[in-house]
């Protein structure tokens, strides 16, 4: 009996990435690695946090021995905050940055960002959200103007596709078969642009003749 393959799910995940103050001069290098690793940088900003803001951001670490040093370090200079997106973004970003202790990262994950750019367990170059709930909270913290809408998965994604996407695709593919263009991909792309229901329509300009 042939095993049924699970149906693919449409799910683009987002996570927060920080380039910390001590490696701000390596911003372009790190961003290049991020892009070459399959991430899209959805949003980006450079900012400097106050010690109080750092305390709020790392509220889950409050009470730990390193907390005062952490807030002092993170508020010591500008940092770069980015929203990264891709499939399984949180897990892939955690893998790319490596263990939080840079010394351990150099031993066990020498190609990770923390191994390359970090120096110890505090100055570890970059930050990454550890789970989905953390990513949503941290993105809102760094980008308060962003509205994070729930991403449809499972049946909700299927319903969305059936209602808004599949009818247009079916109509376009039917017309493609009728036309049989020499370059079907270019033709289909142009057709989708032309028949996009959300495409803005140019209003006719009313000309007024000078007397």
MOKACOR-V763273 format. One record per helix or strand. SS is the DSSP state (~ for helix, > for strand). FROM is the first residue (numbers start at 1). TO is the last residue. If there is no record, write none. Layout:
ss=SS from=FROM to=TO
ss=SS from=FROM to=TO
This chain:
ss=> from=13 to=19
ss=~ from=21 to=36
ss=> from=40 to=47
ss=~ from=51 to=57
ss=~ from=59 to=61
ss=~ from=67 to=74
ss=> from=79 to=86
ss=~ from=89 to=97
ss=~ from=102 to=108
ss=~ from=113 to=117
ss=> from=126 to=128
ss=~ from=132 to=142
ss=~ from=154 to=179
ss=~ from=184 to=194
